[in-house]
Amino acid sequence: MMQKISAGLERSFAARGFAEPSVVTLRDAAGVSLRTLYKYTPSRRDMVLAALEYRHQRYLTRVFDDLPTPPDHALDAILSRLEDWMNTEATHGCLFHAAVAADPGNSELRALLTRHKTEVAQRASAACQLPEPVLFVLIEGLIQAWPLQKDLAVDAARRLAKGLRSSQA
């Protein structure tokens, strides 16, 4: 039940942002009664956290599961998967950053953002055998540039990745 609710909340927040959706809209998106919604997520803050935790797991699975083993192939695959994610799931940019921007004093949101970004960098580093900070900047740069640059951002990330690989050789 929690997964169903979280999936619906994620879809609603991704489509409408964090300020606009009413509780009725969120209830409808989750496909449950108001009582059930509040049983599993007793506050709007809990709804946002549940949606983002669900998104975190989906993102990690989609970007990092079953990567090719050669590090250069893994980096190419990660960039392709990020391009696909941005095209289909995050056309307006990072939902985690948007959540923190909507509620900047929320320490739980900030901790979730930090955990998400750290885990992404760690997984990318392990798969690509490149330093975490380098991959963090590459991936975050792509994600932040995406809403304005789209394919140009992906092309730039691929060129930077090629330069990274050749400097490691």
Short mmCIF file of the C-alpha atoms (twelve columns), coordinates in Angstrom:
data_MODEL
# 
_entry.id   MODEL 
# 
loop_
_atom_site.group_PDB 
_atom_site.id 
_atom_site.type_symbol 
_atom_site.label_atom_id 
_atom_site.label_alt_id 
_atom_site.label_comp_id 
_atom_site.label_asym_id 
_atom_site.label_seq_id 
_atom_site.Cartn_x 
_atom_site.Cartn_y 
_atom_site.Cartn_z 
_atom_site.pdbx_PDB_model_num 
ATOM 1   C CA . MET A 1   0.000  0.000  0.000   1 
ATOM 2   C CA . MET A 2   2.831  2.389  0.864   1 
ATOM 3   C CA . GLN A 3   4.438  1.815  -2.537  1 
ATOM 4   C CA . LYS A 4   1.146  2.562  -4.312  1 
ATOM 5   C CA . ILE A 5   0.702  5.774  -2.333  1 
ATOM 6   C CA . SER A 6   4.311  6.851  -2.836  1 
ATOM 7   C CA . ALA A 7   4.130  6.218  -6.587  1 
ATOM 8   C CA . GLY A 8   0.997  8.335  -6.926  1 
ATOM 9   C CA . LEU A 9   2.432  11.113 -4.786  1 
ATOM 10  C CA . GLU A 10  5.639  11.124 -6.825  1 
ATOM 11  C CA . ARG A 11  3.686  11.448 -10.076 1 
ATOM 12  C CA . SER A 12  1.615  14.299 -8.693  1 
ATOM 13  C CA . PHE A 13  4.545  16.274 -7.278  1 
ATOM 14  C CA . ALA A 14  6.572  15.739 -10.459 1 
ATOM 15  C CA . ALA A 15  3.704  17.029 -12.590 1 
ATOM 16  C CA . ARG A 16  2.465  19.881 -10.378 1 
ATOM 17  C CA . GLY A 17  5.312  20.855 -8.088  1 
ATOM 18  C CA . PHE A 18  5.147  20.879 -4.323  1 
ATOM 19  C CA . ALA A 19  2.976  23.925 -3.633  1 
ATOM 20  C CA . GLU A 20  0.055  23.423 -6.018  1 
ATOM 21  C CA . PRO A 21  -1.458 19.983 -5.367  1 
ATOM 22  C CA . SER A 22  -4.203 20.002 -2.751  1 
ATOM 23  C CA . VAL A 23  -4.601 17.073 -0.401  1 
ATOM 24  C CA . VAL A 24  -7.601 15.987 -2.490  1 
ATOM 25  C CA . THR A 25  -5.410 16.023 -5.620  1 
ATOM 26  C CA . LEU A 26  -2.735 14.014 -3.789  1 
ATOM 27  C CA . ARG A 27  -5.333 11.555 -2.518  1 
ATOM 28  C CA . ASP A 28  -6.660 11.073 -6.037  1 
ATOM 29  C CA . ALA A 29  -3.129 10.628 -7.414  1 
ATOM 30  C CA . ALA A 30  -2.421 7.992  -4.761  1 
ATOM 31  C CA . GLY A 31  -5.700 6.223  -5.560  1 
ATOM 32  C CA . VAL A 32  -6.691 5.795  -1.922  1 
ATOM 33  C CA . SER A 33  -9.120 7.291  0.544   1 
ATOM 34  C CA . LEU A 34  -8.145 10.343 2.537   1 
ATOM 35  C CA . ARG A 35  -8.111 8.201  5.674   1 
ATOM 36  C CA . THR A 36  -5.661 5.735  4.090   1 
ATOM 37  C CA . LEU A 37  -3.476 8.525  2.752   1 
ATOM 38  C CA . TYR A 38  -3.186 10.051 6.223   1 
ATOM 39  C CA . LYS A 39  -2.678 6.648  7.851   1 
ATOM 40  C CA . TYR A 40  0.469  6.073  5.787   1 
ATOM 41  C CA . THR A 41  1.589  9.712  5.381   1 
ATOM 42  C CA . PRO A 42  0.180  11.746 8.288   1 
ATOM 43  C CA . SER A 43  1.388  15.128 6.997   1 
ATOM 44  C CA . ARG A 44  2.222  16.847 3.739   1 
ATOM 45  C CA . ARG A 45  5.878  16.700 4.771   1 
ATOM 46  C CA . ASP A 46  5.581  12.917 5.080   1 
ATOM 47  C CA . MET A 47  3.914  12.809 1.657   1 
ATOM 48  C CA . VAL A 48  6.832  14.663 0.075   1 
ATOM 49  C CA . LEU A 49  9.393  12.447 1.801   1 
ATOM 50  C CA . ALA A 50  7.557  9.275  0.757   1 
ATOM 51  C CA . ALA A 51  7.378  10.457 -2.853  1 
ATOM 52  C CA . LEU A 52  11.072 11.326 -2.944  1 
ATOM 53  C CA . GLU A 53  12.163 8.106  -1.270  1 
ATOM 54  C CA . TYR A 54  10.192 6.198  -3.886  1 
ATOM 55  C CA . ARG A 55  11.767 8.296  -6.654  1 
ATOM 56  C CA . HIS A 56  15.241 7.723  -5.197  1 
ATOM 57  C CA . GLN A 57  14.827 3.954  -5.471  1 
ATOM 58  C CA . ARG A 58  13.369 4.144  -8.991  1 
ATOM 59  C CA . TYR A 59  16.189 6.401  -10.131 1 
ATOM 60  C CA . LEU A 60  18.931 4.160  -8.747  1 
ATOM 61  C CA . THR A 61  17.360 1.090  -10.338 1 
ATOM 62  C CA . ARG A 62  16.875 2.739  -13.718 1 
ATOM 63  C CA . VAL A 63  20.310 4.340  -13.931 1 
ATOM 64  C CA . PHE A 64  22.555 1.777  -12.238 1 
ATOM 65  C CA . ASP A 65  21.077 -1.722 -12.468 1 
ATOM 66  C CA . ASP A 66  22.746 -4.107 -14.930 1 
ATOM 67  C CA . LEU A 67  25.432 -1.722 -16.154 1 
ATOM 68  C CA . PRO A 68  28.073 -3.088 -18.518 1 
ATOM 69  C CA . THR A 69  31.261 -4.019 -16.680 1 
ATOM 70  C CA . PRO A 70  33.954 -2.194 -18.644 1 
ATOM 71  C CA . PRO A 71  34.170 1.215  -16.938 1 
ATOM 72  C CA . ASP A 72  34.039 3.220  -20.169 1 
ATOM 73  C CA . HIS A 73  30.939 1.311  -21.297 1 
ATOM 74  C CA . ALA A 74  29.384 1.862  -17.862 1 
ATOM 75  C CA . LEU A 75  29.879 5.623  -18.132 1 
ATOM 76  C CA . ASP A 76  28.335 5.673  -21.606 1 
ATOM 77  C CA . ALA A 77  25.379 3.655  -20.311 1 
ATOM 78  C CA . ILE A 78  24.907 5.953  -17.314 1 
ATOM 79  C CA . LEU A 79  24.836 9.030  -19.546 1 
ATOM 80  C CA . SER A 80  22.360 7.375  -21.921 1 
ATOM 81  C CA . ARG A 81  20.150 6.343  -19.033 1 
ATOM 82  C CA . LEU A 82  20.316 9.838  -17.567 1 
ATOM 83  C CA . GLU A 83  19.279 11.258 -20.924 1 
ATOM 84  C CA . ASP A 84  16.319 8.892  -20.994 1 
ATOM 85  C CA . TRP A 85  15.414 9.751  -17.384 1 
ATOM 86  C CA . MET A 86  15.508 13.461 -18.094 1 
ATOM 87  C CA . ASN A 87  13.400 13.040 -21.239 1 
ATOM 88  C CA . THR A 88  10.736 10.976 -19.520 1 
ATOM 89  C CA . GLU A 89  10.867 11.703 -15.799 1 
ATOM 90  C CA . ALA A 90  12.524 15.026 -15.091 1 
ATOM 91  C CA . THR A 91  11.901 17.415 -17.945 1 
ATOM 92  C CA . HIS A 92  11.931 20.344 -15.481 1 
ATOM 93  C CA . GLY A 93  15.065 19.295 -13.619 1 
ATOM 94  C CA . CYS A 94  15.801 17.541 -10.355 1 
ATOM 95  C CA . LEU A 95  12.736 16.907 -8.191  1 
ATOM 96  C CA . PHE A 96  14.943 16.636 -5.086  1 
ATOM 97  C CA . HIS A 97  16.314 20.142 -5.605  1 
ATOM 98  C CA . ALA A 98  12.808 21.430 -6.297  1 
ATOM 99  C CA . ALA A 99  11.573 19.944 -3.017  1 
ATOM 100 C CA . VAL A 100 14.348 21.598 -1.016  1 
ATOM 101 C CA . ALA A 101 13.717 24.899 -2.806  1 
ATOM 102 C CA . ALA A 102 10.020 24.654 -1.872  1 
ATOM 103 C CA . ASP A 103 10.837 23.986 1.807   1 
ATOM 104 C CA . PRO A 104 14.416 25.193 2.443   1 
ATOM 105 C CA . GLY A 105 14.233 24.841 6.219   1 
ATOM 106 C CA . ASN A 106 13.275 21.165 6.107   1 
ATOM 107 C CA . SER A 107 16.311 19.276 7.409   1 
ATOM 108 C CA . GLU A 108 14.817 15.876 6.496   1 
ATOM 109 C CA . LEU A 109 14.479 16.950 2.865   1 
ATOM 110 C CA . ARG A 110 17.998 18.312 2.824   1 
ATOM 111 C CA . ALA A 111 19.302 15.039 4.295   1 
ATOM 112 C CA . LEU A 112 17.406 13.037 1.674   1 
ATOM 113 C CA . LEU A 113 18.814 15.233 -1.107  1 
ATOM 114 C CA . THR A 114 22.338 14.736 0.253   1 
ATOM 115 C CA . ARG A 115 21.868 10.969 0.605   1 
ATOM 116 C CA . HIS A 116 20.450 10.702 -2.930  1 
ATOM 117 C CA . LYS A 117 23.270 12.688 -4.547  1 
ATOM 118 C CA . THR A 118 25.954 10.900 -2.503  1 
ATOM 119 C CA . GLU A 119 24.653 7.465  -3.418  1 
ATOM 120 C CA . VAL A 120 24.448 8.395  -7.095  1 
ATOM 121 C CA . ALA A 121 28.077 9.580  -7.068  1 
ATOM 122 C CA . GLN A 122 29.224 6.474  -5.186  1 
ATOM 123 C CA . ARG A 123 27.501 4.091  -7.582  1 
ATOM 124 C CA . ALA A 124 28.785 5.969  -10.620 1 
ATOM 125 C CA . SER A 125 32.304 5.965  -9.205  1 
ATOM 126 C CA . ALA A 126 32.212 2.228  -8.513  1 
ATOM 127 C CA . ALA A 127 30.910 1.439  -11.994 1 
ATOM 128 C CA . CYS A 128 33.185 3.827  -13.898 1 
ATOM 129 C CA . GLN A 129 36.303 3.670  -11.716 1 
ATOM 130 C CA . LEU A 130 36.556 7.460  -11.637 1 
ATOM 131 C CA . PRO A 131 36.643 9.712  -8.561  1 
ATOM 132 C CA . GLU A 132 33.279 10.456 -6.931  1 
ATOM 133 C CA . PRO A 133 33.677 14.265 -7.018  1 
ATOM 134 C CA . VAL A 134 34.380 14.210 -10.750 1 
ATOM 135 C CA . LEU A 135 31.328 12.085 -11.502 1 
ATOM 136 C CA . PHE A 136 29.198 14.113 -9.106  1 
ATOM 137 C CA . VAL A 137 30.013 17.302 -11.024 1 
ATOM 138 C CA . LEU A 138 29.509 15.615 -14.400 1 
ATOM 139 C CA . ILE A 139 26.123 14.139 -13.478 1 
ATOM 140 C CA . GLU A 140 24.875 17.199 -11.587 1 
ATOM 141 C CA . GLY A 141 26.018 19.468 -14.381 1 
ATOM 142 C CA . LEU A 142 24.028 17.421 -16.870 1 
ATOM 143 C CA . ILE A 143 20.923 17.382 -14.674 1 
ATOM 144 C CA . GLN A 144 21.050 21.104 -13.925 1 
ATOM 145 C CA . ALA A 145 21.736 22.054 -17.551 1 
ATOM 146 C CA . TRP A 146 19.066 19.739 -18.963 1 
ATOM 147 C CA . PRO A 147 15.981 21.996 -18.630 1 
ATOM 148 C CA . LEU A 148 17.628 24.710 -20.742 1 
ATOM 149 C CA . GLN A 149 20.065 22.823 -22.953 1 
ATOM 150 C CA . LYS A 150 18.529 19.344 -23.425 1 
ATOM 151 C CA . ASP A 151 20.552 17.450 -26.072 1 
ATOM 152 C CA . LEU A 152 23.364 20.010 -25.937 1 
ATOM 153 C CA . ALA A 153 23.837 19.189 -22.241 1 
ATOM 154 C CA . VAL A 154 24.033 15.465 -23.002 1 
ATOM 155 C CA . ASP A 155 26.496 16.051 -25.831 1 
ATOM 156 C CA . ALA A 156 28.674 18.178 -23.539 1 
ATOM 157 C CA . ALA A 157 28.559 15.514 -20.811 1 
ATOM 158 C CA . ARG A 158 29.582 12.854 -23.331 1 
ATOM 159 C CA . ARG A 159 32.508 14.988 -24.531 1 
ATOM 160 C CA . LEU A 160 33.604 15.569 -20.942 1 
ATOM 161 C CA . ALA A 161 33.296 11.849 -20.210 1 
ATOM 162 C CA . LYS A 162 35.457 11.047 -23.225 1 
ATOM 163 C CA . GLY A 163 38.074 13.497 -21.919 1 
ATOM 164 C CA . LEU A 164 37.901 11.891 -18.467 1 
ATOM 165 C CA . ARG A 165 38.435 8.433  -19.903 1 
ATOM 166 C CA . SER A 166 41.384 9.506  -22.044 1 
ATOM 167 C CA . SER A 167 43.021 11.309 -19.106 1 
ATOM 168 C CA . GLN A 168 42.740 8.106  -17.040 1 
ATOM 169 C CA . ALA A 169 44.373 5.964  -19.747 1 
# 
